[in-house]
Amino acid sequence: MGNPAVMNETIKPINNAPVKIYAWLIGLFFACLCISFFIIYNGSSQVQQNGFGYILLEFAVFILALFIISIITTIAYKPWFIKNWYINAFIFVCSGFVLGSILYSLIVNGGIG
């Protein structure tokens, strides 16, 4: 996996690393739950334009986008991400909406799945 000392150095600056990991796991769990509900609800790969499954898929994609962004920003660690958590949260939400909508339009229009 690489040098443990190097791994420790990258993880050390993040004070609330366990909290972040739990948040990621919960987010991933909810995203998977939403996607599975969506698949069960629709019973096919067809996306219903206005239905409960449509909302669930949108929500799931949004959570997955936030999940991906939080990992990327933690890997590309900058000190102000921890100091100003509200700026961090704002960036997560904004980029989550952007990435989520891009992924969602790809899934709906691009015919993924």
C-alpha angles and dihedrals in degrees: 000000000000136000111333091213091057090047090052092051092055093047098041099076091059103084097188098042095138090051090051092049091051090048090052092049093048091047092049091047092052092046091052090046092052093047092049091048088050092052093047093045096050097035091206142049090263112112113222109222096217113020142103091266091056091057091046092052091049090050092047093050090048092052091047090050091052089047092053093045093049090053093047093048092047092050091047088050120192121178095234090061088072099033096053104036092170091060088047091051091047091052091047092052096044095045089041090058091047096046091040093054091046092050091044095051088048091052094045101037100025093053098232110174 
